[in-house]
Every structure is written in structure tokens, then in C-alpha cells.
């Protein structure tokens, strides 16, 4: 029970093509993430009701602020995945399409 476990896992080295595919997959995961949050926000709006209280006001404010702040930070969000010295034209085009999808 007192022995040490060797945790030195070796990372698999990806080829440039595999790295490109991983980056594309990550870009599209980010691009479609707001759609997953939409159902939760709609449910929260439904739960807040029709009365004028602090909770519905806060939920409505969040429903307005969240998409605006997401749109304003879209380029920065995607630049974390794409930017680098070896950025290909294909990946830049994929990023542009993903940003448009993210905003819409």
C-alpha cells in the first residue's frame, strides 16, 4: 500500500494533419456552445414568471447581457485556439466561418 505509482504517461505526438483536425473540432465545439446554453436560458426565463420582482429583472438582464458580451468576445475566444506561427489559411477560414456561426 505504501508503494509509489509511476504516473509518467507518454503523450502521443500528433502529425500536423491530426493537429489541424483537432483544432477544427475544437473550433466547432466553441462555435456551437451558445446553442446548448439557449435552452437553459429559456427555461430560466419561463421560471422567472410574469411578475415584476428582483429575480425576473436579474434573469432578463442576464439574458440581454450574456449574448452581447459573447459576441464582443468572439474573436478573442477563437484566437486562443487558432493563433500561432503555423496557422494555415484553411484554419483561418475555418475560424472565420465558426465565428459567424457563433454570432448567429
C-alpha positions, -999 to +999 in steps of 0.1 A: +000+000+000+029+024+006+044+020-028+047+048-054+028+046-087+047+057-118+024+083-134+047+092-163+023+088-192+037+094-226+018+118-248+010+108-283+027+130-308+002+141-334+011+147-371+004+182-385-027+169-402-041+154-370-033+187-351-053+206-378-082+182-374-081+185-336-081+224-339-110+223-363-130+201-340-123+224-310-133+255-331-167+240-340-173+229-304-168+265-294-190+278-322-220+256-312-217+261-275-241+290-272-269+269-287-265+245-258-270+274-233-300+287-251-324+260-237-313+267-201-318+305-205-353+299-220-362+277-190-349+303-166-370+330-183-400+307-180-394+301-143-390+338-136-427+344-143-447+375-152-444+395-120-421+424-115-396+413-088-359+413-085-354+377-098-371+383-132-353+416-136-320+399-130-328+370-153-339+394-180-307+414-176-286+383-178-305+372-209-297+405-226-261+409-213-248+374-220-253+373-258-239+408-262-207+401-242-203+367-260-205+385-294-180+411-283-155+385-272-160+360-301-127+369-318-107+366-286-123+333-278-114+317-311-079+333-312-069+311-283-074+280-305-062+293-339-035+319-334+001+308-337+031+308-360+019+278-381-016+290-387-027+278-421-051+295-445-075+266-441-076+270-404-081+308-406-111+303-430-125+276-406-122+302-378-140+329-398-169+305-405-170+294-369-171+330-356-200+337-380-218+306-367-211+316-331-226+351-336-257+338-355 
